Amino acid sequence: MQLTLNNLFKSFGEKEVLRDISLSAQSGRALGLLGRNGAGKTTTIRIIMGVFLQDKGSIEIDGKTIDRSKIRFGYMPEERGLYPKQIISTQLIYLAQLRGMSRQEASKACEAWLERMSMSEYKNKKLETLSKGNQQKIQLAATLMCDPQIVILDEPFSGLDPVNAMLLKDVIKEMIAGGSIVLFSSHQMNYIEEFCESIAIINSGSIVLDGKINDIKRSYPRDKISITSPQSEKLISFLLQKMSGDILTAEADSESENTVKVRLKDEGFKSRLLAELSNGGFDIDCFRVCEPSLNDIFVQYTEAGV
């Protein structure tokens, strides 16, 4: 299944919130939807789900206009939406029935997901009695109980301790492997890189960058090299003598012990650099191209004026 957004525009009064938003997401893959607060991510999500109607443009599933009555959505909003004073199992079953499940199906799914979240012992407790992290797990169970085809997760790791974060990671990976379309919105770039093959960055209502993360990183100059070696001081002297015509700088990395950062005059000199290190008999633990982090890329494309 493929979800496609074609040239979406949306305004609220005189304020244009989305301008010509186009992107696509496929089953069995996660798409990172990134942007600063107020960039238009939430509006895009709500249009996908039919909460808002776009002013112009279309949303398609496999090339046909979306029929939301035939699509199962699972949405985990950043601002959680469960009832703090209600019994957990009661509200999970109720919410599942609202999404078309019979009471018997909803009850069975409730039991299964509470067990999956290691929360079965709390099924007859009120939500407000749980910690923030456990409330988050109940919210995820509510999101996934209907076996959604399209899963939208907005800051799902907020407030989770490392153990619960690991559990959530496993669940998300299962959803992707099971063929769901996953839209993942977060400011925690490490999670985006872990789950998402592709990203779309929205800034001021427009997509300013989209594509596969690896392709985006490889589009940047690859002339900066990081070399880790217990002989780092000797290595710097060696390179400045042997490759003085091909190197702009070679210096110790102040943030990483035994690591040298090298900037080449041209990225084509990488092979020669590696050959010189090999011929010099150096003990090399790591040799890698210094790619920009996803956080660096995000900041570059969402700074004021971009």
Helices and strands as residue ranges (DSSP letters): E 2-12, E 15-26, E 29-35, H 41-49, E 56-61, E 64-65, G 68-70, E 73-76, H 88-98, H 103-116, G 120-122, G 127-129, H 132-144, E 150-154, H 162-177, E 181-185, H 189-195, E 198-203, E 206-212, H 213-218, E 224-228, H 232-242, E 247-252, E 259-264, G 267-269, H 270-279, E 286-289, H 294-302
